[in-house]
Amino acid sequence: MPLKNLTKQEIAAALQRLSELAQAEGVRLEITLYGGAVMLLAYDARDVTKDVDAIVHPPEVGRRLVARVAVERGLAESWLNDDVKLYISTKEAKNEMVLPGVSPAGLHITRPTAKYLLAMKVMACRKPLPGYAGDYGDIETLLRVTRCKSVAAIQDIVDTFFPDTVLPDATKVTLDGILERIRHEAG
């Protein structure tokens, strides 16, 4: 089944079912959500996301139960995937995440801190394309949440999680434009 955009309610219902399945098997999955799902669920920064980027432990049980949820709920096989694992920092910083309607009995959910997610989004800094929003809107939201005011401050945040990473000049120009828009809107 092809990917379809997921709403907050659809994600919560799928995660609730995942919790139920895990509990029925006597396990409690540890799941860290990333990317668009966090922007949607934690910051209300968008209406939908194409998938749920997540790391699930234990991975074998998690993959099996995620696949079952996909079949039961008519979701794409990759509705929840761990593609984000390539971009995870060894210096992760996470917060607990409680989702209304999702029982913690079978799931323990965490998410990156706003600064860590900002660093990840800045590292990707993907441009909007037709049919794809890119990272600019998410970066703007996270800059507002973190109250970050300069490219130098953003670089400091990136350095916290991805040491020795120098932001490309094109990324700095993009960030400067986003910061200018925030300053302009603030008056």
TAGI-V793422 format. One record per residue. N is the residue number from 1. PHI is phi as a letter, one per 20 degrees, with the letter a starting at -180 (NA if undefined). OMEGA is omega in whole degrees, 0 to 359 (none if undefined). D_FIRST is the distance of its C-alpha to the first C-alpha in Angstrom with 1 decimal. Layout:
# TAGI-V793422
n->N phi->PHI omega->OMEGA d_first->D_FIRST
n->N phi->PHI omega->OMEGA d_first->D_FIRST
This chain:
# TAGI-V793422
n->1 phi->NA omega->181 d_first->0.0
n->2 phi->f omega->177 d_first->3.8
n->3 phi->f omega->172 d_first->6.7
n->4 phi->c omega->179 d_first->8.8
n->5 phi->f omega->181 d_first->12.4
n->6 phi->d omega->176 d_first->13.7
n->7 phi->e omega->177 d_first->17.1
n->8 phi->g omega->182 d_first->19.9
n->9 phi->f omega->179 d_first->19.6
n->10 phi->f omega->178 d_first->15.9
n->11 phi->f omega->180 d_first->16.6
n->12 phi->f omega->180 d_first->19.8
n->13 phi->f omega->179 d_first->18.4
n->14 phi->f omega->178 d_first->15.8
n->15 phi->f omega->176 d_first->18.7
n->16 phi->f omega->179 d_first->21.0
n->17 phi->f omega->177 d_first->18.9
n->18 phi->f omega->177 d_first->18.8
n->19 phi->f omega->180 d_first->22.6
n->20 phi->f omega->180 d_first->23.1
n->21 phi->f omega->179 d_first->21.5
n->22 phi->f omega->180 d_first->23.5
n->23 phi->f omega->179 d_first->26.6
n->24 phi->f omega->178 d_first->26.2
n->25 phi->e omega->178 d_first->26.3
n->26 phi->m omega->178 d_first->29.3
n->27 phi->c omega->173 d_first->27.8
n->28 phi->c omega->180 d_first->27.6
n->29 phi->f omega->173 d_first->24.9
n->30 phi->e omega->184 d_first->26.2
n->31 phi->c omega->174 d_first->23.6
n->32 phi->d omega->180 d_first->24.4
n->33 phi->e omega->180 d_first->22.3
n->34 phi->c omega->167 d_first->22.6
n->35 phi->l omega->185 d_first->21.9
n->36 phi->g omega->179 d_first->20.3
n->37 phi->f omega->178 d_first->19.7
n->38 phi->f omega->179 d_first->23.5
n->39 phi->f omega->180 d_first->24.4
n->40 phi->f omega->188 d_first->22.6
n->41 phi->f omega->185 d_first->23.8
n->42 phi->e omega->187 d_first->27.2
n->43 phi->d omega->183 d_first->28.4
n->44 phi->l omega->186 d_first->26.8
n->45 phi->e omega->178 d_first->26.6
n->46 phi->b omega->182 d_first->23.5
n->47 phi->e omega->184 d_first->21.5
n->48 phi->b omega->171 d_first->17.9
n->49 phi->b omega->184 d_first->16.3
n->50 phi->f omega->179 d_first->13.1
n->51 phi->a omega->178 d_first->12.9
n->52 phi->d omega->176 d_first->15.5
n->53 phi->e omega->185 d_first->17.7
n->54 phi->b omega->170 d_first->19.6
n->55 phi->d omega->183 d_first->21.8
n->56 phi->c omega->175 d_first->21.9
n->57 phi->c omega->354 d_first->24.9
n->58 phi->f omega->188 d_first->25.2
n->59 phi->f omega->183 d_first->22.2
n->60 phi->f omega->179 d_first->21.7
n->61 phi->f omega->180 d_first->21.6
n->62 phi->g omega->180 d_first->19.5
n->63 phi->f omega->181 d_first->16.7
n->64 phi->f omega->182 d_first->16.8
n->65 phi->f omega->176 d_first->17.0
n->66 phi->f omega->179 d_first->14.3
n->67 phi->f omega->178 d_first->11.8
n->68 phi->f omega->177 d_first->13.4
n->69 phi->f omega->179 d_first->13.0
n->70 phi->g omega->180 d_first->9.2
n->71 phi->f omega->183 d_first->9.3
n->72 phi->f omega->186 d_first->12.3
n->73 phi->d omega->178 d_first->11.2
n->74 phi->m omega->181 d_first->7.8
n->75 phi->e omega->175 d_first->6.8
n->76 phi->f omega->180 d_first->4.8
n->77 phi->g omega->182 d_first->6.8
n->78 phi->e omega->181 d_first->9.1
n->79 phi->g omega->174 d_first->9.9
n->80 phi->c omega->184 d_first->13.3
n->81 phi->b omega->183 d_first->14.5
n->82 phi->d omega->179 d_first->18.0
n->83 phi->g omega->181 d_first->18.1
n->84 phi->f omega->185 d_first->21.0
n->85 phi->g omega->179 d_first->23.2
n->86 phi->f omega->187 d_first->24.6
n->87 phi->d omega->183 d_first->26.1
n->88 phi->f omega->177 d_first->27.6
n->89 phi->e omega->174 d_first->31.4
n->90 phi->f omega->181 d_first->33.7
n->91 phi->d omega->183 d_first->35.6
n->92 phi->g omega->172 d_first->32.8
n->93 phi->c omega->186 d_first->33.9
n->94 phi->c omega->173 d_first->31.9
n->95 phi->c omega->172 d_first->32.4
n->96 phi->f omega->178 d_first->31.5
n->97 phi->c omega->177 d_first->28.8
n->98 phi->d omega->179 d_first->29.0
n->99 phi->d omega->177 d_first->26.3
n->100 phi->g omega->179 d_first->27.4
n->101 phi->n omega->179 d_first->25.8
n->102 phi->d omega->182 d_first->24.7
n->103 phi->f omega->177 d_first->27.1
n->104 phi->f omega->184 d_first->28.5
n->105 phi->g omega->182 d_first->29.2
n->106 phi->d omega->183 d_first->26.2
n->107 phi->c omega->168 d_first->25.4
n->108 phi->d omega->187 d_first->27.7
n->109 phi->d omega->173 d_first->26.2
n->110 phi->c omega->177 d_first->27.8
n->111 phi->b omega->177 d_first->27.2
n->112 phi->f omega->171 d_first->29.1
n->113 phi->f omega->179 d_first->32.3
n->114 phi->g omega->180 d_first->32.4
n->115 phi->f omega->178 d_first->34.5
n->116 phi->f omega->179 d_first->32.3
n->117 phi->f omega->176 d_first->29.2
n->118 phi->g omega->179 d_first->31.4
n->119 phi->g omega->179 d_first->32.3
n->120 phi->f omega->181 d_first->28.7
n->121 phi->f omega->179 d_first->27.9
n->122 phi->f omega->179 d_first->31.1
n->123 phi->f omega->179 d_first->30.5
n->124 phi->f omega->178 d_first->27.2
n->125 phi->k omega->182 d_first->28.6
n->126 phi->f omega->180 d_first->25.9
n->127 phi->f omega->172 d_first->26.9
n->128 phi->f omega->176 d_first->25.1
n->129 phi->c omega->176 d_first->23.4
n->130 phi->g omega->180 d_first->22.1
n->131 phi->n omega->181 d_first->19.0
n->132 phi->b omega->186 d_first->19.6
n->133 phi->f omega->184 d_first->22.3
n->134 phi->m omega->184 d_first->23.5
n->135 phi->d omega->188 d_first->25.7
n->136 phi->g omega->180 d_first->28.8
n->137 phi->f omega->178 d_first->28.2
n->138 phi->f omega->178 d_first->27.3
n->139 phi->f omega->179 d_first->30.4
n->140 phi->g omega->178 d_first->32.5
n->141 phi->g omega->183 d_first->31.5
n->142 phi->f omega->174 d_first->32.3
n->143 phi->f omega->177 d_first->35.5
n->144 phi->f omega->181 d_first->36.6
n->145 phi->f omega->183 d_first->35.7
n->146 phi->e omega->182 d_first->37.6
n->147 phi->l omega->178 d_first->40.3
n->148 phi->f omega->190 d_first->40.3
n->149 phi->d omega->184 d_first->42.7
n->150 phi->b omega->177 d_first->43.0
n->151 phi->f omega->178 d_first->41.3
n->152 phi->f omega->178 d_first->43.7
n->153 phi->f omega->177 d_first->42.5
n->154 phi->f omega->178 d_first->38.9
n->155 phi->g omega->178 d_first->40.0
n->156 phi->f omega->179 d_first->41.7
n->157 phi->f omega->178 d_first->38.5
n->158 phi->g omega->181 d_first->36.5
n->159 phi->f omega->179 d_first->39.4
n->160 phi->f omega->185 d_first->39.2
n->161 phi->d omega->181 d_first->35.7
n->162 phi->c omega->184 d_first->35.7
n->163 phi->g omega->177 d_first->39.4
n->164 phi->m omega->176 d_first->40.8
n->165 phi->e omega->177 d_first->38.0
n->166 phi->d omega->180 d_first->39.6
n->167 phi->f omega->177 d_first->37.5
n->168 phi->f omega->180 d_first->37.4
n->169 phi->g omega->180 d_first->39.6
n->170 phi->f omega->178 d_first->36.8
n->171 phi->f omega->179 d_first->35.1
n->172 phi->f omega->179 d_first->38.6
n->173 phi->f omega->178 d_first->39.0
n->174 phi->f omega->181 d_first->35.6
n->175 phi->f omega->177 d_first->36.6
n->176 phi->g omega->178 d_first->40.0
n->177 phi->f omega->179 d_first->38.6
n->178 phi->f omega->179 d_first->36.4
n->179 phi->f omega->179 d_first->39.5
n->180 phi->f omega->178 d_first->41.7
n->181 phi->f omega->178 d_first->39.4
n->182 phi->f omega->180 d_first->39.5
n->183 phi->f omega->181 d_first->43.3
n->184 phi->f omega->180 d_first->43.7
n->185 phi->f omega->180 d_first->41.8
n->186 phi->f omega->176 d_first->43.9
n->187 phi->n omega->none d_first->47.0
